[in-house]
Amino acid sequence: MFSLEVTGLLGLIVLAFNIYAIIKIVQSRAGTGVKVLWVLLILFLPVVGLILWFLLGPK
């Protein structure tokens, strides 16, 4: 199993990427509805939402 330090570090990395993604979403030229959906996806499903955003979000 992962130690507590490794798990905490991975959590901080995911949090940092989520904050970066949310900032990029808010700054994008997408419509308000699309922005809200992406932000909600990242907030409720942090890892899955982040992966989907990296694959499908930015053009």
PyMOL commands that set and color helices and strands:
alter all, ss='L'
color gray80, all
select helices_A, chain A and resi 4-27+32-44+46-56
alter helices_A, ss='H'
color red, helices_A
deselect
rebuild
show_as cartoon
